Amino acid sequence: MSRLEQYAGMSHVAVVTGACPHDCPDTCAWQVAVDRRTGRAVDIWGHPQHPITRGRLCGKVDRYLERVYHPDRLTRPLKRVGPKGSGQFVPVTWEEAITEIAGRLADVIGTYGPEAVLPYSYAGTMGLLQGEGMAQRFFNRMGASRLARTICSAAGFQGYRYTLGAAVGMEMESFARARLILLWGTNTLTSNLHLWPFIQEARGQGARVIVIDPVCTRTARAGDEWLPIRPGTDGALALAMMHVIVNEELHDAEYVDRFTLGFDQLRQRVQAWPPERAEAITGIPAERIRRLAREYATTQPAAIRINYGLQRHAGGGMAVRTITCLPALVGAWRYEGGGLQLSTSGAFPFDFRPLYRPDLLHGRLPRTINMIRLGDALSLDPARLARAHYCPRPVDSPPPSDKAGPPVKALIVYNSNPAAVAPDQQAVLAGLSRDDLFTVVLDHFQTDTADYADFVLPATTQLEHWDLVKPYGHYYLSLNRPAIAPVGQAQPNSEIFRRLAAALGFDDPCFQEEDITILRAFVEAQTHPVFATITWEALLERGFVRLNVPTPYLPFAEGRFPTPSGKCEFYSESMAQDGYDPLPTWTPPASSGGPEEALWCLSAPAHSFLNTTFVNVDRLRQREGEPVLHMHPEDARARGITEGDTVHVWNAHGHVELRAVLTEAIVRGVVWAPSIWWNKLTPDGRNINQVTSQEEADMGGGARFYDVRVWVELTTPPSIPVEHRGNAVRLET
């Protein structure tokens, strides 16, 4: 008996359909059972009729009710009474909080101008309204600094778009038809769970699954073959594969001739990339590269799934751009089950103007700050502030120091936890510690960032508000209905920004609109043909609706790439104009050629966490145990490190202590610190972002989280248990 059937006969239970809000390509539809007598949610499960969710939630979201009713859930506005970072607050009323926040913001704007206010947010919710909808209206009306949200996928997206024109790719369901699947830089079983059943279906029909990764992840262990590759060398592997495919005439000549641009130039470029050259760079034997190229070119349909880890280095955008050339070269896009997926988000060409209301800027063009340079942005050094301006291409340059604009005097954080997730943690914490920085945090919990806030405002979870959720791994748009009333005095982000707008005297009618009115108007305003199937009524009835695209969806079977040429661009004039090499190449990571004794540090996700979400859920944190560092036994032996030792991990940016886990399931010279732990829930009050850098990748101003060199040495275990550390939640009355 399904859970829906189980509750169907209980008159006191209502079942409400919603959607997971978290930063994951699967964007599951869920159903929530609510006890009508108490108004309390009692169960949650994956929607059985959603073609991707298929009734199953991941191990994290399966525990979502533990977040909603967590004993540490924020239920009242809080005002700081202790030093910044101490986590000392007293409860205040909403009226007191909003009045004082508005007054402080007005003072900042009156003295320094609206650009002295910086919003900081990312994907704490992927919902369109509670994510950026009302917030964008608020900050546009104010004229605040803009934020370039680059922390996750910016470099890879740009490389992908230069090649294919948009972030469009294979639909998840079509992987079931593939005969060869390359999982390239993706730990599917951790970060894309609902793709795996389709992969298993393909394997049942004889498909092979090859995992290309520096770490033998749980996905690599579950696949048919693990190809260990050195970090940051994926582009070199792709070039060597193309060398073999072109020189052995294994490419699809007809597809290339009809639907690609620049093949002759590509042919010439790859002559410089024999597999022997790539072997020296990637660590993969030349003969294995040849076999991989031949297998990929001669097995159809062939599918590639790439993810964001492989683009988090200095050459990340070019790496994705180079890999993205492969399906067109072999004609894989012709077939159901063939092609590539990085993201499907580009298939949703929303007109966001009715939601974000850019007209509220009234012609102003505020500066844009790159979010990964938050440490620089919060510095009072004008040169560092200038460096924090968003400059996504080589032809862009930051302003001179005297043109950088006012110092950031007010920071409003929502849907993010930058004290834990932003790179160069010491610089970020130094900025957050400034006594002259007025900081407001909207959140469900008192995170590391909230400890530095002047006010913390309690936000609702996905069970408590309306929203619309756009996926980036499939083609079904979802509506989230509130299942329960807000817990305590929590309010939706949209309502918090409404109240702030009113207190600041923003009397525009758009700040009086209710959430459901905004969402319905937004859906009805879409005119692109792909939204023809998506109506407000259909979303209310079913909870999720597929875009108006064919089934099966083969986006580039007949070309029609949304590039300037209408073709897959092996040669990109747009890249040349933006200051890049217009052909695929390999850009070495910045950490290449570092000291031999330094190790390459990766910080890919821990299985039980989603960024810093779920870290404070006891059951999930217990699954992870403690912050650890995976390292090869030979690397450990050279440093006198044994299994379970506490090790000191450091570089010029900072340091952190972790527990050593020795494993041969990692490339020599590489260490992996599963992330992202809350600082306050670690033994030494730090996480791996102590050692990451604010420097940018080659495209889009993206982050270099995996382009890091560290020294690792034996240390002694910390003497202070986690539960006795500072920065715990403390309310003073």
N, C-alpha and C positions, 0 to 999 in steps of 0.2 A: 504494500500500500504506500502510495506517495504521501509526502507530507501535506500536500494540498488536499488530497482525499481524507487524510487523517483529521484535518481541521474542518472539513466541509460540513460535518455533522454536528459541530459544536456551535450553537447559536450565539454563545458569548464570545466567539473568536471572529475577528475580521482579518481578512488577508489582503494586504496592500502591495501593489507592484511598484518597484522602484529600480534604481540602477546604482551600481557601485561607482563612487566618485573618484577612485584612486588612480594614481599615475601608472597605468598598466594598459597595454594594447588590447586586452581582452574586453574591457568595459562591459562587465557582466550585468545582465538583468537579474534582479532578485525579487523574492517575495518575503513579506514579513507578516508573521502572525501576531495579532494584537488582542490582548484580553480587554474586551469592551468594558468590563466591570472596573478595572483598575487603570485602563489607558496605557498599560505597560506592554512593550514588545516582549514576546516570550519565545520566539523562534525566528530564524532566518535561513533561507536556502536559495540556491540558484534556480532561476525560472526554467522549468522543464521544457517550455516551448521555444525558448530563444535558440536560434540555430547554432550559436557559438557557445553559450553558457551550458546548455543541455543539462540543466538541473544541478550543476556542480559549482561550488565556490572554492577558491583556493584556501589553503590552511590559515591564511591571515584573516581574510574577510569572513571566513566561517566563524571567527571569534569577534565579529563586529559588535555584537551586543555587549561584550565585555568592555568595549570602548565607550559605548553610549552610557552605560551604567557604572562606569569605573568610579571607585570611591574618591579618586583625586580629580574627578571632572570639575571644571570651573563652572560655577552656577551663579556667581555674583560678580559685578565689577570690582576690581581691586585697585588700590592706590598704594604706591610705594611709600614706605616709611623708613627703610634702612638704606645703606649704601647700595649703589648700583652693583648688581651681581649677587647681592646677599639673598635675594628671594624673599625679602620681608615686606609684607603688604598688610593693609587693613581693608575690609570690605566697605564699599560706599554704595550709594544709590545710583541708579542709572542717570537720574537728573544731575546729581553732583558730578559724576564722571563726564558726561557729555558737555555740561556747562564749562567745566574747567579745561577740558581738552580743546574745545572750540576757542576759549579765551587764549590759551597758550598758542594755538595755531594762528589766530588772528594777530597776536603779538609778533610772531616770527614773520608772517607775511608783511605786516606793517613796517618792520624794521629792515628785513633783508629781501623781500619780494617772494612771490609764490614758488619760485624755483628752489628756494631754500627748504622746501618740503619735498621729501623723497618717499614714494611708495615702494615697498619691497614685498614681492609675492611670487609664488610659483604654483605648483600643482598639488597643493594640499587638498584641493578639490579640483576636478576637471570639469565641474559644472560651469555652464556658460554664464549664468547669472550670479551665483554665489562665488564664482571664481573672479571674473573681471567685469561683469556686466554693470552693476551699480557702482562699483569702485571706479571704473573708467569714467562714468558720468561725473562722479564727484571730483576726481582729479583733473578732468578736462575743464570743468567749471572753475576750479581753483586756479588752473594754469601751473600746476606743480611740475617738477621735473618728471620726465618719462623714464621708464625702466626698460632696458633691452633684456628680455628674458632668455638668456643664452646658456644657462647653467647645464642643460641636459643635451640637447640635440642640434644646436645651431650650426656647427661645422658640417656635420653629415648632411643635414637638410640642404644646405647651400650646394654642396658638391653633387647631391642627388638632383637638385633642380637644374643645375647647369647642364646636366646630361640628359635627363628625361623631361624636364620642364615643370614638374610638380611632384609633390609627395604622394604619388599614386602607385599602386603596385598590385601584386597578386592578392586575391581574396583568400582568407584563411582556409575556407572549405576546399579550395582547389589543390592544396597541398596533398590531399588524399589521392589525387590522380598522378602525382609525380612518380617517376621511376628512380630518380636520384635527387637527394636533398642535401644541400650544403648548409649546415647551421654554422654561420661564420661570425664569430665574436658574439654569440648569444647563448645564454644559459636558459634555454626554453623552459625547463621544468621549474625554475625559480621565478622567471620574469615574464613568462608568456604561456602559462600552463595549458590554456585551452587550445593552443595549437597542437599540443602533443597527441591528442586522440586522432587528429587528421593525419599526423605523421605515422602513427601506429597503423592506421588503415592502409596507408600507402605501403608500409613494410609488409603488411599481410598479403599484399599483391606483388611482393618481390622487390620493392624499392630498397635502396641502400641509403643509410644516413651517415654522413661524414661530418664530424664536428671539428672545426678549426678554432683553436683557442690556446692561450698560454697555460691554462689550468685545465686539468681533467676534472671538470665539473660533474655534478650529478647527471647533467644532460650528456656529457661526453661519455660517461660510464654506461649510459643507457643506449647510446648510439652503436653503430656498427664499427666505426673506426674513429680514433682521436688523432688528429694531426697537430702535434704541439708546435706552436709558432712563437717566435719572439715578439714581444709587444711592439706595436708601432710599425710592423713590417708587412702588413696585409697588402698594401699597394704593390710592393715588390713581388709578392706571390701572384697577384692578379696579372701584372705585366708579364711575368714569365709564363703563365698559363696562356696569355694571348700570343706570346712568341711562338709557342708550340702549335696552337690552333691555327694561326695564320700561315706559318711556314709549312705545316703539313696539310694545308688546304682543307681543314676540318670546319671552317666557318660556313655559314649559310649564305652563299654568294648572292642568291636572289633577294633574301631579306636585307642583306647589307646594302645591295645596290638600290633597292626601292625605298628603304626606310631609315637609312643612316647617312650621316654627313661626316666626311673627313677620313674615310677608310684608307686612302693612299697615304695620308700623313701618319695615321695610326700604324700602318704596316711598317713604315720606315722607323717610327719610334721604337717599336717592340724589338727591332733587330738588336738593339743594345741590351736586351734583357733575356739572354739565354738562361735556362734553369740553373746553370752552375753559378752565375752571378747571384741569383736569388737565393741559392742554398747558403752562400756565405752571409747573406743578410738575415734570412728568415730562420735558418737552422733546419729547414726541411730538406732532405736529400734531393738532389737534382732529378734522379730517376723517379722519385715519388711525385715530384711536381709534374714530370712528363705524363705519368700515368693518370694523375688527377685531371690534367688538361684534356687528355684523350677521352677519359671516361665522361667528363662533363660535356664535351662537344659531341659525343656519339650516342649519348643516352638521352632520349626525349620521351616524355617531358622531364626537364631538369629544373629544379627550384632552388633558389638561394634565399635564405633568411639572414639578413644582417641586422645588427642591433647597435646601440649607441656607444658601447664600450670601445669599439675599434676606432672611433673618431675622437676620442678624448686625449689627443696628443697634438704636437705641433703641426703634423701633416694630416690631421684627421679628415678634413674636408676633401682633400685630394685623394685620400685612401678610399673613401666612399665613392667619389666620382669615378675612380679607376675600376673598382669592382662592379659598379653599375653599368659599365660598358659591356660586360660579359654576356648577359642574356641576348642583347641585340646582335652581338657578333655571331652567336650560334643559332639565332632564330628561335630561342626558347619562348619568346612572347607569343608565338603562333599557337601554342598548345594550352589546353586546360591542364593545369599542373605545372606549367612552365613559366619562368620569369623570375621575379625578385620582389621581395618586400622589405622596405625599411619602415614605412608608415603608409597608412591610407588616408591620413588627415587631409591631404590636398584634394581629395574627391568631394569634400564638403565645402564648396565655394560660397560660404555664407557672406551675405551683405551685413556686416556688423554695425553699420551706421545707426539703424534704429535702436540698437542695444547700447552702444558705447557713446553715442551722441557727440561726435567730434565737432559738430557745429558749436558746442558750448565753449570751445577754445576761442571763438571769435577772431580767428586769424592769427592767434599767437602760435609760435613754434618753440615750445620749451626745449631745453637741452635734453639729451637722452644719456642716461648713465648705464654702463654695462654692469649687470648685477654681479658678475663674478669678480668685479673690482670694488666690492663693497668696502673692503679695508681701505683702499685708496680714497674712495668717495667720502668716507667718514673722517678722513684725515683733515686737519686744518692747514696742511701744506698745499698751497695753490698748484704746485707742480704735480703733486699726486692726484689732486682733484681733476686737473686737466687730463691726466693719463686715464682717468676713469670714464671719460667720455666715450661713447660708443663709436668705434671706427672699424667696421666689419670687413673692409677690403684694403688691399695694399694701396689703392689710390686715395684712401681716406687718411686723414691725419688729425691728431688731437689739436685743440686750440692752444695758443700760447697761454702761459700761466695767468697772465693778467686778463684773459678773456674766458677763463674757466667758469665764471659765474659765482654766485654767492656760496659760502660754505653750507653744507647740509646742517640745518639747525633743528629739523624735525623729521622723524622717521616713523612711518606707519607700516607695520608689518602685519600681513594677513596671509594665510595659506602657505606659510613657510616658517622655517626655524633656522635662520642664517647663522646663529651662534654655533650651530652644529654642522650645517650642510655647506656653508660657503667656504671657498678655499682660503688659504693663508689665515688660519684661525686666530693666530695671535694678533694680526692686524685688525681683524673684525672685532675681536673682544676689546681691543684698545679703543676702537671707535665707539663701541656700545657703552664703554665705561665713561665717556666724556660727560662731565657734569652739566655742560651747556647744551647737550643734545637731548631734546624732548622726544621720548619714544613711547609709542602706543602699540600694543600687540593685541590682535584678535586671535583667539585660539580656543581649543577644547581643554587644554591642559597648561600647566605652568611649566613650559619648556625651558631649555637653556636660554633662549632668547628672551622669554618672558621675565626671567630673573633680572634682566637689565632694564625693564620697562618702567616708565613712570605710571602708566595705567595699563592694566590687562583687562580686556573685555571678553566675556564669555560668549562664544559663538555656538550655533547649533551644529549638530552632525547631520548626515544625509537622511537620517530617519525623521528629521524634524522640519524640513523645508522643501519647497518646490525647486526644481531645477531641470535643465535640459543638458544631457551629457553626450558629447561628440566623441566617438571612438577614434583610435588611431591604429587599430589592428584589423578592423572589419568595416562593414558598410551599413550598420544598423544604428540609427539614431534612437536614443532612449529618453523617456520622460521619467523623472523621479517625483513621485507623490509623497508628501509627508505622511508618515505612518502614526506618529505620536506627537503630542504637544511638546514644545520645548522643555527640556529638563531644567528645573530651577528657573532662573531669570535669563537663561541663554537666549540670544536673538540671532536671526540669520545675518550674515554679512550685509545683505542688501538693506535690512532694517537699520543696522548700525550706521551705515553710510547715509541713509535717509536722515537719521537723527542728527548726525554731524552736519549734514547739509543745512538742515533747518536752523541749527544753532549758529551757523555761520552766516545766516541770512540768504542762503541760496533758495529763492522762492520759485524757481523754474518748475512748471507743472510736472516735468518728468521725475521729480523727486517725491511726488505724491502718489505715483502709480503703484498699485499692488503687484506683488511678484507674479501672480497668475496672469494678470493683465499684460505685464511686460512680456512674459514668455509667449503668450498667445499672439500678441501683435508681432513679435519677432518671427515666429513661424509663418504667419500669414504674409509677412513682408517679403519673403524669399521668392524670387522670380526665376532663378536658374532652372532649366529643365530637370536636373537631377532631383529637385525637391518636389516634383509633381506628385509623387506618391505620399509625401509627408504633409499631412494636415493635422491640425490641432485635435480634431475629432478622432482621427486614427490613432494618434498617440494616447489620447485618453482611453480609448477602447482597448488597445493591445499593449500599450506601454513601450513598444519599440516598433520601428518601421524601417524597412530597407530603402535605401536610396533608389531612385528610378534609373537603375543600371541593369543590363541584361544578366540573366542567370544561365550558364556560368558567365562570369565577368572576365573578359580577356581584354584589358584596357588598350594594349598596343599590338594586337594581332594583325591589324592592318595599318600599322604606323600610327598616324594622328597624335604624335607627341606634342604636348603643349609648349614646345620650345619655339624660339624665333623662326627656325627653319621648318618646323613641323616634323622634324626627324630626330632620332636619337643622335646627339651631337658628340661624336668622337672628337671632333674639332669644334671648339666653342669660341666664336668671336666675342660673345659676351664676357667670357673669362679673360680674353686678351684685353678688352677695354677696361676691365676691373683690375688689371695688373697681375694676372696669373698667367702661367704657362697654359696655352689653350688646348694642349693635348694631355692625355693621362701621363702621369709621371709618379715618381716616389719622392716624397718629401721626408727626409729623416726626422725622427723625433728629436726634440731639443735635448733630451737626455742621452742621446747616442754619443758614444765616445767619452763617457764620463769615467771617473776613476774605476779601475778594475775591482777594487774592494767594495765599492758601492753597489747596492742591489737595486733592481728595478721594482718599484712598489705599485701594485694594483690595489684598488679598493672597491672592487665589484660588490654588488649587494649581498648581504646575508640573506639566507633563505627565508627566515621568519620575519624580516623587516621589509618595509617599503619606504626607502629613504629613512627619515626618522619616525615615520608613523609606525605604530604598534610596538615600539621599543619599550614603552612603559606598561604594556599588557603582560602581566606576570607570566602567564603560561607560555607566551611566545619568547619572552626574554630567557626563560628557563631552558627553552629548546636550544637557544644559541649558547647558553652557558656563560661565557665571558668574552671580552674582546681578545682575539687571537691573531697570530701571524703565522700563516702557512709558509713553510720554506723547505727547500730541497735538503735532504740529509747531508749532501756533500757541502752545501753552503753553510749549514749549521756546524758540521765537523770542523771546517776551517776556522770557525769562530769560537770553538769550545762550547757550543750550545747543544743541549740535549732536550729530549721531549719534555714539555711541561715547564721548562725554565721561563722565568720572566726576562724579557729582553727589552733593551732600550733602543728605540727606533728614532733616528734623528737626521736632520739636515739643517741647512741655513735658516729655514723658516720656523722650525719648532721641533718638539720631541714628544713622544708618547711611549708608555710602557704597555706591552702586550705579552700574552702567554704564547710560547712557541709550540707550533704543531708541525712535526716533521713528516713529510710525505714526498714520495717520488712522483706524485700526480701533479707536478708543476715543473715548468721549464727551469733548468738551472740558471741562476743569476736573477731569478724573479721571486718576489715575495707577494703574498696576498693577504690583506687585512679586510675581512668581510665587514661591510659597513651598513648603516651609519648609526653608531651608538650615540645616545645622548651623553654629553660630557658628564653630567651629574650622576649618571648610572654606570660610570667606569671607575676602576680602582684609583686612578690618578687624576680624575677630573678632566681628561682630554680624550679626543678621538683622532682618527687618522688624518683629519683635515689640518692638524698641526703641521704636517709636512707637505701639503699641497700648495700650489702657487697660483697667484692671480694672473699669470701670463696667459695669453690667448692662443688658440689654435689658428690655423691659416685662414679659415673662412668663418664668416658670421660672428666673429668675436667669441667663439665657443670656448669652453673650459678645457684645461689640460689635466684633468684629475689623474689620468693614468700615465702621464709623462713626468715621472717623479723618480729621482734617485735618492736612496737613503743608506745610511750606515746602520748596521745592526750589531749590537754587542750585548754580552751577558750582563745582567744587573741583578739586584736582590729583589725579592717580592715586596710589594708595598705593605707597610705595617698597619695601615688604617683601613678597616673594612668599609665596603661601599656604604652600608647603612649608617655609618657614623660620620660620613663626609658632610661638608657644608653644602649650601645651595639647595637644601631640601625645601619642600613647601612649608612655609611658616606663616600663619595668620596671627596678627597681634590684635587684641581687642582692648 
